[in-house]
Amino acid sequence: MTQPLSSLPARVVIAGGGVAALEALIALRELAGDRVRLTLLAPEPDFVYRPLAVAEPFCLGHAAHHPLAEIANDFGAEFVCGTLEKVDPVRRNVTTSDGATLSFDSLLVAVGARSMPVHRHAITFGADGAPEALAGLLADLEEGYAHRVAFVVPSSLAWSLPLYELAIITARHVWGAGIDDVHLTFVTPEARPLELFGAEPSAMVAALLAEEGIEFIGSVAADVVHNGVDAGGRHIEVDRILTLPVPVGPAVPGLPDTDGFIPVDEHGVVEGLEGVYAAGDATDSPIKQGGLAGQQAVAAAEAIAARHGADVDPQPYRPVLRGMLLTGGSGRWLRGPTGDTPTEAHASMHALWWPPTKIATRYLAPYLMGRDDAAYLRSQPREAHAVERDLEILGRAR
C-alpha cells in the first residue's frame, strides 16, 4: 500500500451520486475524520433509492428521493452538482460538465453505468416510458386484451433479480384480480432461478415461481421477435414481453477502461493510477448490484483513509451477495457467495441482515433509516444479522 501522505486535510473528490459514492462518503468521514476534505460531485441533486421502483406500477412502494446537498452537509462535505467529464491523473484534477476544475489528492469514481435496452420488441424496465408501458400492460391483462406475457433476461445480464420481482408481483396482481386465463413465462440463460445465490435461495425462488403459476425456461439465450420469443428452438407466442436493460460502461476520459468499464484491484485502485480509485457499476466487476457496489466502496474508502494517514488496516473487496426479493407479499431474503468469498448460501422469510433494507450496506443503510425512523433502527430482531457482523466473520475466515 502507498505510504500516508503528509499534507492534511487531503482533498478527496468522490464522483457519483449513487450507493457506492454515498457509502464511500460516509465511510471516509468515519474512518479518516478531519484528515480529509470531501467533495461530492454528482450529476443530479437527489439520491434516488431505485430498488423499490419495481413496486411503483403496482402501488406497493416508491423510489425515495434524498437531497444530496443535505447528505453531504451531514458529513461535512462540499456538494457540487455536475457531471464528471474528464480525469487528469497527472495534474490530479477532474473537469466537470460546466468546465469547472476540481483538484484532488485522492479520487474515487463511482459514476455508475449507463443502461441500454437490448430487445426492440419488449418493454424494458428502467427505460424511458417503461412505467407507462407497464401500467398499460396491467390494464390490458385486467381487461382481457392480453393473456400471454414473457419475462426475458438478456443473455449478457448477470443481475436478474428485478425481473423475477416483476414476474412474481405481476402474477399476484393478476390472480388477485380474479383473472385466471393468463399465462406467464420466465425465460433466462440461468440454469436455475437466481442461480447466482446458490442452491438454497434458487430452490426457494423456483418454488415461488411454481406457486404463482409462472413457467420457468432456463439455460436459454432467448431472441425476442415481433410476435414472441424464440427460446432454444421453441417459439413462444406472447402478447407482451418484459425485460431488463444491460449495463454499458461509462468510459471516463482519462481513465483506462475495459469495454467502457474501469479496471480496479481488490482495494478499488484504478489500474496503473496511484491515488485514483473506482467502485460500483462503473468498474469491471461482473455483477452490477447495489449491495456489492457498497462493499466495493468500503474497500476503496479504507484504502483512501489509510493513504492519508488514518489508522486503518484496509481490507480487500470480498463480495457477499445479498438480495431482498419483493413479491407483493412477504419478501424473500437471499444471501450467497460470490467468487471465492467464504460464505454459505441461505434463504429466509426473515431478514438476514440489519437494517432490513433492499440494499444491504454497512454505512448508507443505517444512515438513511436513521433519517427516516430512528426508533425502527433500534428494533433489531435477534434473528437478523448486521452487515458489519457478516463482514467481520469474513475477515476472520480469510
Residue pairs with C-beta under 8 A, 6 or more apart in sequence:
1 267
1 303
1 306
1 307
1 314
2 274
2 275
2 307
4 306
4 307
4 308
4 309
5 105
5 307
5 308
5 309
6 309
7 105
8 34
8 35
8 308
8 309
9 34
9 35
9 36
9 37
10 32
10 35
10 36
10 37
10 105
10 106
10 307
10 308
11 36
11 37
11 39
11 103
11 104
11 105
11 106
12 28
12 32
12 36
12 37
12 38
12 39
12 104
12 105
12 106
12 107
12 108
12 304
12 308
13 39
13 41
13 94
13 102
13 104
13 106
13 107
13 108
14 21
14 24
14 25
14 28
14 38
14 39
14 40
14 41
14 77
14 107
14 108
14 110
15 21
15 41
15 42
15 84
15 94
15 107
15 108
15 109
15 110
15 111
16 41
16 42
16 84
16 108
16 109
16 110
16 111
16 112
16 280
16 282
17 40
17 42
17 43
17 44
17 46
17 47
17 68
18 47
18 110
18 112
18 280
18 281
18 290
18 293
19 280
19 290
19 293
19 294
19 297
19 359
19 361
19 364
20 110
20 112
20 279
20 280
20 281
20 293
20 294
20 296
20 297
21 40
21 42
21 108
21 110
21 279
21 280
21 297
22 47
22 71
22 364
23 279
23 293
23 294
23 297
23 298
23 301
23 361
23 362
23 363
23 364
24 108
24 110
24 279
24 297
24 298
24 300
24 301
24 304
25 38
25 40
25 71
25 72
25 75
25 77
26 75
26 363
26 364
26 367
27 297
27 298
27 301
27 302
27 305
27 362
27 363
28 36
28 38
28 301
28 304
28 305
29 36
29 38
29 75
29 76
29 77
30 363
31 301
31 302
31 305
31 310
31 312
32 304
32 305
32 308
32 310
32 312
33 310
35 305
35 308
35 309
35 310
36 106
36 304
36 305
36 308
37 78
38 72
38 75
38 76
38 77
38 78
39 77
39 78
39 79
39 80
39 102
39 104
40 68
40 71
40 72
40 77
40 78
40 79
40 80
41 80
41 82
41 84
41 94
41 96
41 102
42 68
42 79
42 80
42 81
42 82
43 81
43 82
43 83
43 84
43 97
44 68
44 81
45 67
45 68
45 69
45 81
46 65
46 66
46 67
46 68
47 65
47 66
47 67
47 68
47 71
48 63
48 64
48 65
48 66
49 63
49 64
49 65
49 66
49 358
49 359
49 368
50 63
51 63
51 162
51 290
51 358
51 359
52 61
52 62
52 63
52 64
52 326
52 358
53 62
53 63
53 126
54 125
54 162
54 165
54 166
54 169
54 326
55 61
55 62
55 165
55 169
55 326
56 62
56 63
56 131
57 131
57 134
57 135
57 138
58 138
58 169
58 173
58 328
60 169
60 326
60 328
61 326
66 368
66 371
68 79
68 81
69 79
71 367
72 78
72 79
73 79
74 367
80 96
80 100
80 102
82 96
82 97
82 98
82 100
83 96
83 97
84 94
84 95
84 96
84 97
84 109
84 111
84 252
85 94
85 95
85 96
85 97
85 253
86 94
86 95
86 252
86 253
86 254
87 94
87 95
87 107
87 109
87 252
87 253
87 254
87 255
87 276
88 94
88 95
88 254
89 254
89 255
89 273
89 275
89 276
92 103
92 104
92 105
92 107
92 275
93 101
93 102
93 103
93 104
94 101
94 102
94 104
94 107
95 101
96 102
104 275
105 275
105 308
106 275
106 276
106 277
106 304
106 307
106 308
107 275
107 276
107 277
108 268
108 277
108 278
108 279
108 297
108 300
108 301
108 304
109 252
109 255
109 262
109 270
109 276
109 277
109 278
109 279
109 282
110 278
110 279
110 280
110 282
110 293
110 297
111 250
111 252
111 282
112 250
112 280
112 281
112 282
113 247
113 248
113 249
113 250
113 261
113 281
113 282
113 288
114 247
114 248
114 249
114 250
115 126
115 127
115 245
115 246
115 247
115 248
116 245
116 246
116 247
116 248
117 124
117 127
117 243
117 245
118 124
118 154
118 156
118 243
118 245
118 246
119 152
119 154
119 224
119 241
119 243
120 224
121 224
121 225
121 226
121 241
122 152
122 224
122 241
122 242
122 243
123 130
123 133
123 134
123 137
123 240
123 241
123 242
123 243
124 130
124 243
124 244
124 245
125 134
125 162
125 163
125 166
125 242
125 243
125 244
125 245
126 244
126 245
127 245
134 166
134 242
137 146
137 149
137 240
137 242
138 170
138 173
140 146
140 239
140 240
141 147
141 149
141 170
141 174
141 179
141 182
142 174
142 177
142 179
144 181
145 239
146 182
146 239
146 240
147 181
147 182
147 183
147 239
148 182
148 183
148 185
148 236
148 237
148 238
148 239
148 240
149 170
149 182
149 183
149 184
149 185
149 238
149 239
149 240
149 241
149 242
150 184
150 185
150 186
150 187
150 228
150 229
150 236
150 238
150 240
150 241
150 242
151 163
151 164
151 166
151 167
151 184
151 185
151 186
151 187
151 214
151 241
151 242
151 243
152 163
152 187
152 188
152 222
152 224
152 229
152 241
152 242
152 243
153 160
153 163
153 186
153 187
153 188
153 189
153 190
153 222
153 243
153 244
154 243
154 244
154 245
154 246
155 189
155 221
155 222
156 246
157 244
157 246
157 247
158 196
158 286
158 287
158 288
159 196
159 287
159 288
159 289
160 188
160 190
160 194
160 244
161 194
161 289
161 323
161 325
162 244
163 186
163 242
163 243
163 244
164 186
164 193
164 194
164 205
164 209
164 325
165 325
165 326
165 327
166 242
167 184
167 186
167 209
167 212
167 214
167 242
168 208
168 209
168 212
168 214
168 325
168 326
168 327
168 328
169 326
169 327
169 328
170 184
170 242
171 184
171 212
171 213
171 214
172 212
172 327
172 328
172 329
173 328
174 182
174 184
175 212
175 213
183 215
184 212
184 213
184 214
184 215
185 214
185 215
185 217
185 229
185 236
185 238
186 193
186 209
186 214
186 215
186 216
186 217
187 217
187 220
187 222
187 229
187 231
187 236
188 216
188 217
188 218
188 220
188 222
189 218
189 219
189 220
189 221
190 196
190 218
190 219
191 218
191 219
192 202
192 203
192 206
192 218
193 202
193 205
193 206
193 209
193 216
193 218
194 201
194 202
194 205
194 323
194 325
194 334
195 202
196 287
196 321
196 336
196 338
197 321
197 323
197 334
197 335
197 336
197 345
197 347
198 336
198 337
198 344
198 345
199 345
200 345
200 346
200 347
201 332
201 334
201 335
201 336
201 345
201 346
201 347
203 347
204 332
204 334
204 347
205 325
205 332
205 334
205 347
206 216
208 325
208 327
208 332
209 216
210 216
217 231
217 232
217 234
217 236
219 232
220 231
220 232
221 232
222 229
222 230
222 231
222 232
223 229
223 230
223 231
224 230
224 241
224 243
227 237
228 235
228 236
228 237
228 238
228 241
229 235
229 236
229 238
229 241
230 236
247 281
247 288
248 260
249 257
249 258
249 259
249 260
249 261
249 262
249 282
250 260
250 261
250 262
250 282
251 257
251 260
252 262
252 282
255 262
255 270
255 273
255 276
255 278
256 262
256 263
256 270
256 271
256 272
256 273
257 263
258 284
261 282
261 283
261 284
262 270
262 271
262 278
262 282
262 283
262 284
263 270
263 271
263 283
263 284
264 270
264 271
264 277
264 278
264 279
264 283
264 284
264 285
264 296
264 300
265 271
266 299
266 316
266 317
266 318
267 277
267 299
267 300
267 302
267 303
267 314
267 316
267 317
268 277
268 278
268 279
268 283
268 296
268 297
268 299
268 300
268 303
268 317
269 276
269 277
269 300
269 303
270 276
270 277
270 278
275 307
277 300
277 303
277 304
278 300
279 293
279 296
279 297
279 299
279 300
280 293
280 296
280 297
281 288
281 293
283 296
285 292
285 296
285 319
287 319
287 321
287 338
289 321
289 323
290 358
290 359
290 361
291 320
291 321
291 322
291 323
291 359
291 360
291 361
292 319
292 321
292 338
294 359
294 360
294 361
294 362
294 363
294 364
295 317
295 318
295 319
295 320
295 361
295 362
295 391
296 317
296 319
298 362
298 363
299 314
299 315
299 316
299 317
302 312
302 313
302 314
302 315
303 314
305 312
305 314
306 312
306 313
306 314
315 395
318 340
318 341
318 394
318 398
319 338
319 339
319 341
320 335
320 336
320 337
320 338
320 341
320 343
320 390
320 391
320 394
321 334
321 335
321 336
321 337
321 338
322 333
322 334
322 335
322 352
322 353
322 360
322 387
323 333
323 334
323 335
324 331
324 332
324 333
324 334
324 356
324 357
324 358
324 360
325 331
325 332
325 333
325 334
326 358
330 349
332 347
332 348
332 349
333 347
333 348
333 349
333 350
333 351
333 352
333 353
333 356
334 346
334 347
334 352
335 343
335 344
335 345
335 346
335 347
335 352
335 353
336 343
336 345
336 346
337 343
337 344
337 345
341 394
342 394
342 397
342 398
343 390
343 393
343 394
346 352
350 381
350 383
350 384
351 381
351 383
351 384
352 384
352 385
353 360
353 384
353 385
353 386
353 387
353 390
354 380
354 381
354 384
354 385
354 386
354 387
355 365
355 366
355 369
355 376
355 377
355 380
356 384
357 365
357 368
357 369
359 365
360 387
361 387
362 387
362 388
362 391
365 387
366 377
369 376
369 377
370 377
380 386
